[in-house]
Amino acid sequence: MEKKPHFVRREFLPREVPSISLALLLAAVLLLNALLYLYLNKFSSSLGRVETDSGLCPFGYFKFGAVKNCSPWLSCEAINREVRKLKCVGEGAVKKLITAGIRDHTATDKVFLSEWKEKKVVLSQLTNSELKEDFLHGLKMLKALQSKHVVRLLGYCEEQFMILTEYHPLGSLRSLNETLHIPKYKGMNTWHRRLMLAIDYVSVIRYLHSSPLGTLVMCDSNDLDKVLSQYLLTSDFHILVNDLDALPLVNRSAGRLVKCGHRELRGEFVAPEQRWPYGEDVPFEDDLMPPYDEKTDIWKIPDVSNFFLGHVEGSDIVRLHLFDIHAACKKKDPAERPSAQEVLDTYRKVLTLLIREAAMPGTREML
């Protein structure tokens, strides 16, 4: 007798189940995107905060460390009574001294790593009274430009030519790459953190171009090494400008432009308008050198940012996203270059975009 084929009945899941699973996945994706949006919105707001809302004190006062209250700048009496010198860390025959965590001082300064209320500070003292006017000018700029972008002034004494500032143990940006290879800071050596440093740098330039004193040009910037020496790296990996000695003022309404020094400037790092325009056959004469404006700072941004980005994973992607704005910064005509604010806005947009893109692969895998 022929056997009839025996069919096994299979139980199929209801069609609603995949739909429900897909709906749950989509809901999770939407939730993740909402959280990402909130994070980016908060992040962008923190980047765009105004210069004076970062816990700064009124003019003539400072905060130090974890102390919540503002203290008045230390006077001559207070400095002499309360500041204890630990060791001399700077003096000599060179024109400039760059010491870890120390402001950029002339060789006529004696620079002391010191202590005030159990905190490390930097005390610099002019030793040549003939340079009194330079000392007073530097002090004036330091007082007037106090902000989240500038090394913190703690006190001064005009009679004894002393300036007291905050100490930053990581030193100048010259040693950034070495710092990032220290085991403690290797976790900071990412495209994200490096781009944040570039944003900090452009933020300083933007601040100087729209400072309380007017449009200031960073003249101590004839090569990359010199630029890096002007800035300190804080322990929480932010950038502070520390040398305010050469910041001439541009005043377009009064027809005032600037010249960075009285010597001929050479090399590709400086802007074209800073170079002698009359060729090798005509000897350089300072009186014949045309002045220029703050767009010289814009020309240098791509080279400085290239240093910040380094050669870590993802840095080439960042460079690709910044290609157009950097090309604009290198326009030969200064008038065609973007403002520091426009560069800063672009940097922030690129950072936000790349953070979003870094988060999206996880959401795609969920689908």
Secondary structure in CASP SS format (residue, H / E / C, confidence):
PFRMAT SS
TARGET T0000
AUTHOR 0000-0000-0000
METHOD secondary structure of the structure
MODEL  1
M C 1.00
E C 1.00
K C 1.00
K C 1.00
P C 1.00
H C 1.00
F C 1.00
V C 1.00
R C 1.00
R C 1.00
E C 1.00
F C 1.00
L C 1.00
P C 1.00
R C 1.00
E H 1.00
V H 1.00
P H 1.00
S H 1.00
I H 1.00
S H 1.00
L H 1.00
A H 1.00
L H 1.00
L H 1.00
L H 1.00
A H 1.00
A H 1.00
V H 1.00
L H 1.00
L H 1.00
L H 1.00
N H 1.00
A H 1.00
L H 1.00
L H 1.00
Y H 1.00
L H 1.00
Y H 1.00
L H 1.00
N H 1.00
K H 1.00
F H 1.00
S H 1.00
S H 1.00
S H 1.00
L H 1.00
G C 1.00
R C 1.00
V C 1.00
E C 1.00
T C 1.00
D C 1.00
S C 1.00
G C 1.00
L C 1.00
C C 1.00
P C 1.00
F C 1.00
G C 1.00
Y E 1.00
F E 1.00
K C 1.00
F C 1.00
G C 1.00
A C 1.00
V C 1.00
K C 1.00
N C 1.00
C C 1.00
S E 1.00
P E 1.00
W C 1.00
L E 1.00
S C 1.00
C H 1.00
E H 1.00
A H 1.00
I H 1.00
N H 1.00
R H 1.00
E H 1.00
V E 1.00
R E 1.00
K E 1.00
L E 1.00
K E 1.00
C E 1.00
V E 1.00
G E 1.00
E C 1.00
G C 1.00
A C 1.00
V C 1.00
K C 1.00
K E 1.00
L E 1.00
I C 1.00
T C 1.00
A C 1.00
G C 1.00
I C 1.00
R C 1.00
D C 1.00
H E 1.00
T E 1.00
A C 1.00
T C 1.00
D E 1.00
K E 1.00
V E 1.00
F E 1.00
L E 1.00
S E 1.00
E E 1.00
W E 1.00
K C 1.00
E C 1.00
K E 1.00
K E 1.00
V E 1.00
V E 1.00
L E 1.00
S E 1.00
Q E 1.00
L E 1.00
T C 1.00
N C 1.00
S H 1.00
E H 1.00
L H 1.00
K H 1.00
E H 1.00
D H 1.00
F H 1.00
L H 1.00
H H 1.00
G H 1.00
L H 1.00
K H 1.00
M H 1.00
L H 1.00
K H 1.00
A H 1.00
L C 1.00
Q C 1.00
S C 1.00
K C 1.00
H C 1.00
V E 1.00
V C 1.00
R C 1.00
L E 1.00
L E 1.00
G E 1.00
Y E 1.00
C E 1.00
E C 1.00
E C 1.00
Q C 1.00
F C 1.00
M E 1.00
I E 1.00
L E 1.00
T E 1.00
E E 1.00
Y C 1.00
H C 1.00
P C 1.00
L C 1.00
G C 1.00
S E 1.00
L H 1.00
R H 1.00
S H 1.00
L H 1.00
N H 1.00
E H 1.00
T H 1.00
L H 1.00
H C 1.00
I C 1.00
P H 1.00
K H 1.00
Y H 1.00
K H 1.00
G H 1.00
M H 1.00
N C 1.00
T C 1.00
W H 1.00
H H 1.00
R H 1.00
R H 1.00
L H 1.00
M H 1.00
L H 1.00
A H 1.00
I H 1.00
D H 1.00
Y H 1.00
V H 1.00
S H 1.00
V H 1.00
I H 1.00
R H 1.00
Y H 1.00
L H 1.00
H H 1.00
S C 1.00
S E 1.00
P C 1.00
L C 1.00
G E 1.00
T E 1.00
L E 1.00
V C 1.00
M C 1.00
C C 1.00
D C 1.00
S C 1.00
N C 1.00
D C 1.00
L H 1.00
D H 1.00
K H 1.00
V H 1.00
L H 1.00
S H 1.00
Q C 1.00
Y E 1.00
L E 1.00
L E 1.00
T C 1.00
S C 1.00
D C 1.00
F C 1.00
H C 1.00
I E 1.00
L E 1.00
V E 1.00
N C 1.00
D C 1.00
L C 1.00
D C 1.00
A C 1.00
L C 1.00
P C 1.00
L E 1.00
V E 1.00
N E 1.00
R H 1.00
S H 1.00
A H 1.00
G C 1.00
R E 1.00
L C 1.00
V E 1.00
K C 1.00
C C 1.00
G C 1.00
H C 1.00
R C 1.00
E C 1.00
L E 1.00
R C 1.00
G C 1.00
E C 1.00
F C 1.00
V C 1.00
A C 1.00
P H 1.00
E H 1.00
Q H 1.00
R E 1.00
W C 1.00
P C 1.00
Y C 1.00
G C 1.00
E C 1.00
D C 1.00
V C 1.00
P C 1.00
F C 1.00
E C 1.00
D H 1.00
D H 1.00
L H 1.00
M C 1.00
P C 1.00
P C 1.00
Y E 1.00
D C 1.00
E C 1.00
K H 1.00
T H 1.00
D H 1.00
I H 1.00
W H 1.00
K H 1.00
I H 1.00
P H 1.00
D H 1.00
V H 1.00
S H 1.00
N H 1.00
F H 1.00
F H 1.00
L H 1.00
G C 1.00
H C 1.00
V C 1.00
E C 1.00
G C 1.00
S H 1.00
D H 1.00
I H 1.00
V H 1.00
R H 1.00
L H 1.00
H H 1.00
L H 1.00
F H 1.00
D H 1.00
I H 1.00
H H 1.00
A H 1.00
A H 1.00
C H 1.00
K C 1.00
K C 1.00
K C 1.00
D C 1.00
P H 1.00
A H 1.00
E H 1.00
R C 1.00
P C 1.00
S C 1.00
A H 1.00
Q H 1.00
E H 1.00
V H 1.00
L H 1.00
D H 1.00
T H 1.00
Y H 1.00
R H 1.00
K H 1.00
V H 1.00
L H 1.00
T H 1.00
L H 1.00
L H 1.00
I H 1.00
R H 1.00
E H 1.00
A H 1.00
A H 1.00
M H 1.00
P H 1.00
G H 1.00
T H 1.00
R H 1.00
E H 1.00
M H 1.00
L C 1.00
END
